[in-house]
Amino acid sequence: GDVFYSDVQRTVVVYNDDITGVYEASVSRDGSVMPIVADILIVKVGDIRYTISDWIGGWYDQYYEYGSRYAFAGTMEIDANNNLIHKSHSDPWGYDGSFSDSPAAV
């Protein structure tokens, strides 16, 4: 019989949903952005759980140079709709957050 040869190619896309990284914080106070440059570290510690080095963007820890004892470190989870869910530490101001990967922002 006849013999036919064929090539098959497959493209596999791997989605990286990990938001681990160092983020530059900006602080808005009384409707204006404050001139603060602070680095906030977010690290993945579980399937949907992350630690955050400072919920308030380094305001007291880095901007006023009070040190890490004044950082609001804690943990959070990201749900299927990219909502940040505060899991530990007191939520200093009661704000909710969200995550957008275009461009990457928390």
ABEGO torsion letter per residue (X at the ends): XBBBBBBBBBBBBBBBABABEBBBBBBBBGGBBBBBBBBBBBBBABAABBBBABAAGGAAAAAAGAEAAABBBBBBBBBAAGBBBBABEBBAAGBBBBBBAOBBBX
